[in-house]
Structure formats: C-alpha cells, structure tokens
Amino acid sequence: MIENITNKEKLSSGWHEVYSIEAIYRKEVRIMKEIGHLDISDTKRVVLSISQFRGSERIDVREHYLNSSGNYGHTKRGINFNSEHLEDFVKLINKLNDI
C-alpha cells in the first residue's frame, strides 16, 4: 500500500488521484482537476484546481514546483476552500483592481 502514496496521473483527462498516509487510513481519495496555471518563475507555478472531497466541491489555489524528474509537484503553500465561497473569493480578488 505504501507504494501508492504518490500523485498518480489518471489517464489523460487531467484528473489526479492525490493520496496521503492519513487519507489511505481513512480511505479518502481526493480527485483533482487542474483548471489552469500561472508560471511565476522557471521552476514555480500557481495552479488553480477543483476537486470533490467528502461530498463537497473544493477550490484549490496552490504553488507547485519543478522537481528533479521534470514534473511539477504541489507544495503546502496555498489555499483550499469550499466552492460555495467562490463568488466572495472572486469579489475579494477584484478589490485589487481598486488599489
């Protein structure tokens, strides 16, 4: 079972199965779909994803890094919230235009 504790690409659909030790013990698997990304340097990008977790749709904005094998991996830096807050989050981001 420990061999499965990695990010695994599922076909070419853009969906990923994300495993953690805690999730495996609780039998929780989060399926994520990348919406888009913004390269912020040669080795870092910000990735916007949606996922289903415990019956709710989640929005994830997270920093990813280019690893030694040439693939991008996620970091702990980012936010994850229920999609019911998306409209308020967009309003908050749009306030940056008023500065």
C-alpha positions in Angstrom: 0.0 0.0 0.0 2.9 2.4 0.7 3.9 2.3 -3.0 0.6 4.1 -3.8 1.4 7.2 -1.6 2.2 9.4 -4.6 0.4 11.7 -7.0 -0.8 9.5 -9.9 -2.0 10.8 -13.2 -5.2 9.1 -14.2 -5.4 8.7 -18.0 -5.0 11.9 -20.0 -8.1 13.6 -18.6 -6.2 16.0 -16.3 -7.7 14.4 -13.2 -5.3 13.3 -10.5 -5.7 10.9 -7.5 -3.9 12.5 -4.5 -3.0 10.2 -1.7 -1.6 10.8 1.8 -0.9 8.4 4.6 -3.8 9.8 6.6 -6.2 9.6 3.6 -5.3 6.0 2.9 -6.0 5.0 6.5 -9.4 6.9 6.4 -10.0 5.5 2.8 -10.3 9.1 1.5 -9.2 9.9 -2.0 -9.3 13.4 -3.4 -9.8 13.6 -7.2 -8.5 16.9 -8.6 -8.8 18.6 -12.0 -6.4 21.4 -12.9 -8.3 24.4 -14.4 -5.1 26.4 -15.3 -1.8 27.6 -14.0 0.4 30.8 -14.0 4.2 30.4 -14.2 5.7 32.7 -11.7 9.4 31.6 -12.3 11.3 29.0 -14.2 10.7 26.4 -11.5 7.4 27.6 -9.8 3.8 28.0 -10.8 0.5 28.7 -9.2 -2.1 26.1 -10.1 -5.9 26.5 -9.9 -7.8 23.2 -9.4 -11.2 21.9 -8.4 -11.9 18.7 -6.5 -14.5 16.6 -4.8 -13.8 15.8 -1.2 -16.2 14.2 1.3 -19.1 15.1 -0.9 -18.3 18.8 -1.4 -16.7 20.6 -4.3 -13.4 22.4 -3.3 -11.3 25.1 -4.9 -7.6 24.8 -4.6 -5.0 27.6 -5.4 -1.5 26.1 -4.7 2.1 26.7 -5.5 3.8 23.9 -7.5 7.5 23.4 -8.1 9.5 21.7 -10.9 11.1 18.6 -9.4 14.3 16.8 -10.4 12.4 14.5 -12.8 11.0 17.4 -14.7 7.4 17.2 -13.4 5.5 19.8 -11.3 4.6 18.7 -7.7 2.4 20.5 -5.2 3.6 22.3 -2.1 1.9 23.1 1.2 1.8 26.8 0.1 -1.7 27.6 -1.0 -5.4 27.7 0.0 -8.3 25.3 -0.3 -11.9 26.2 0.3 -15.5 25.1 -0.4 -16.8 26.2 -3.7 -19.8 27.9 -2.0 -17.3 30.7 -1.2 -16.1 31.2 -4.8 -18.2 34.3 -5.5 -16.9 36.0 -2.4 -13.4 35.0 -3.2 -13.6 36.5 -6.7 -15.0 39.7 -5.2 -12.1 39.8 -2.9 -9.6 39.3 -5.7 -11.3 42.0 -7.8 -10.7 44.5 -5.0 -7.1 44.5 -6.1 -8.2 46.5 -9.2 -9.3 49.3 -6.9 -5.8 49.9 -5.5 
